[in-house]
């Protein structure tokens, strides 16, 4: 799944504050219908999830926090801003399009997350306010949870079956899902020049 051309439940929320995190899920949600200020529009969405290895829940497993992004590389898009903060460098034009940056590269990579809490009625939700690189000299442990990558460009029935029922239902609403299950879609992975950039 390449960057495009330029153009809650009852679970306890992840703690507020700045945390070392590791990306454990990259999930392509396809094109979804969203409501904004009374208007309906279609947007390609992607979900990214991180494990907080130093923040255990009551059962000892690390908290997981996720965010759904519009899959856009507009300079004003939150997705682009968060990726640039994470990698510590802005994207260039060459990073976009079919031969550009593969979003799968973030899977398994550490970062620092700024998490805030927001009250909605009687519930508290955790929100990601910002992402940055891991401070020098800090090494995140290996993730406890299995790494999960799902792309509608290269549909894998086994990975789809492993997703939660809620995510499956969301993905099945996307027109790309029908194309994907027909077997007509295909993706090739490109190489990413690393250097000091984490991905």
C-alpha positions in Angstrom: 0.0 0.0 0.0 1.8 3.1 -1.3 1.2 6.7 -0.3 -1.2 8.2 -2.9 -0.3 10.9 -5.4 0.0 14.4 -3.9 -3.2 16.2 -4.3 -13.9 2.7 22.0 -16.0 0.3 23.8 -15.7 -0.2 27.6 -11.9 -0.7 27.6 -9.7 1.6 29.7 -8.1 4.2 27.5 -4.3 4.3 27.1 -2.7 6.7 29.7 -2.3 10.3 28.8 1.3 11.6 28.4 4.3 10.9 26.2 5.1 7.3 25.6 7.5 5.1 23.7 5.4 3.0 21.3 5.8 0.4 18.6 3.6 0.1 15.5 1.9 -3.2 15.5 -0.9 -2.8 13.0 -1.4 -1.1 9.6 -4.9 -1.8 8.3 -6.3 -0.5 5.0 -10.0 0.3 5.5 -10.7 1.3 1.9 -13.0 4.1 0.9 -15.5 5.0 3.6 -18.4 7.3 3.7 -17.9 10.0 6.4 -20.2 12.7 7.8 -18.6 16.1 8.4 -20.6 19.3 9.3 -23.8 17.9 7.9 -22.2 16.7 4.6 -21.4 13.2 3.4 -18.3 12.4 1.5 -16.1 9.5 0.7 -12.5 9.2 1.9 -9.9 6.5 1.8 -9.1 5.5 5.4 -6.2 3.6 7.1 -5.9 2.5 10.7 -2.5 2.5 12.5 -2.2 0.9 15.9 0.7 1.1 18.4 1.7 -0.9 21.4 2.9 0.9 24.5 5.5 -1.5 25.9 6.2 0.4 29.1 2.5 0.9 30.0 0.9 -2.5 31.1 -2.8 -3.0 31.6 -4.1 -4.8 34.6 -3.5 -8.2 33.0 0.1 -7.3 32.2 -0.3 -6.9 28.5 0.7 -3.5 27.0 -1.9 -0.9 26.2 -2.7 -0.5 22.5 -3.8 2.8 21.0 -5.0 3.2 17.4 -6.0 6.1 15.1 -7.9 6.2 11.8 -6.5 8.5 9.3 -7.6 9.8 5.9 -5.1 8.3 3.5 -4.0 11.6 2.2 -0.6 13.3 1.6 -2.0 16.9 1.6 0.4 19.1 3.5 -2.5 19.8 5.9 -3.4 16.2 6.4 -2.9 14.7 9.9 -1.6 11.5 8.4 1.2 13.2 6.6 2.1 15.4 9.6 2.3 12.4 11.9 4.4 10.4 9.4 6.8 13.3 9.0 7.1 13.8 12.7 7.7 10.1 13.2 10.4 9.8 10.5 12.0 13.2 11.5 12.0 14.5 8.0 9.5 15.9 5.5 8.4 14.0 2.5 9.6 15.0 -1.0 7.7 14.7 -4.3 9.6 11.5 -5.1 8.1 9.8 -2.0 4.6 9.8 -3.6 3.0 7.6 -6.2 3.4 4.0 -7.3 7.1 3.9 -6.8 7.1 5.9 -3.6 6.9 5.3 0.1 5.3 2.0 1.2 3.2 2.6 4.3 4.0 -1.0 5.4 7.5 0.3 6.3 6.2 1.7 9.6 5.1 -1.7 10.9 7.3 -2.7 13.8 9.0 0.7 14.0 9.2 2.5 17.3 8.2 6.1 17.9 7.2 8.5 20.7 3.5 9.2 21.0 1.8 12.2 22.7 -1.5 10.9 24.1 -4.3 13.1 25.5 -7.7 12.3 27.0 -11.0 13.6 25.9 -14.3 13.2 27.7 -17.4 12.4 25.7 -20.4 12.0 28.1 -19.3 9.6 30.8 -16.5 8.0 28.7 -12.9 8.9 28.3 -11.2 8.5 25.0 -7.4 8.5 24.3 -6.3 10.6 21.3 -2.9 10.9 19.6 -1.9 14.6 19.6 1.6 14.1 18.0 4.2 11.6 16.9 8.0 11.9 17.0 11.1 9.8 16.7 12.4 7.8 19.6 14.8 9.8 21.7 18.5 9.0 21.0 19.7 6.2 23.2 16.3 4.8 23.9 15.5 1.4 22.6 12.0 0.0 22.6 11.6 -3.7 23.4 10.2 -6.1 20.8 6.4 -5.9 20.6 4.4 -8.5 22.5 1.5 -8.5 20.0 1.9 -10.0 16.5 2.5 -7.5 13.7 -0.5 -7.2 11.4 -0.5 -5.7 7.9 -3.6 -5.7 5.8 -3.9 -4.1 2.4 -6.8 -4.2 0.0 -4.3 -3.8 -2.8 -3.0 -7.3 -2.0 -5.9 -9.0 -0.3 -5.0 -11.8 2.1 -8.0 -13.8 3.3 -6.2 -15.2 6.3 -5.2 -11.7 7.6 -8.7 -10.4 6.9 -10.2 -13.3 8.9 -7.8 -12.5 11.9 -9.2 -8.9 12.2 -11.9 -8.1 14.7 -15.6 -8.3 13.5 -15.9 -4.6 13.7 -12.9 -4.0 11.4 -14.1 -6.6 9.0 -17.6 -5.0 8.9 -16.0 -1.6 8.2 -13.7 -2.9 5.4 -16.6 -4.8 3.8 -18.4 -1.5 3.2 -15.5 -0.3 1.0 -15.8 -0.7 -2.8 -12.2 -1.8 -2.9 -13.2 -4.9 -0.9 -15.3 -6.2 -3.7 -12.5 -5.6 -6.1 -10.0 -7.3 -3.7 -12.0 -10.5 -3.2 -12.4 -10.9 -6.9 -8.6 -11.4 -7.1 -8.1 -8.6 -9.7 -6.0 -6.4 -7.5 -2.3 -6.7 -7.2 0.5 -4.8 -5.3 4.3 -4.9 -5.6 6.5 -3.7 -2.8 9.2 -1.2 -3.5 12.5 -0.6 -1.7 12.8 2.3 0.7 16.1 4.3 1.2 16.7 4.2 4.9 19.7 6.2 6.1 19.0 7.7 9.5 15.3 7.8 8.8 13.5 5.0 10.7 11.3 4.2 7.6 
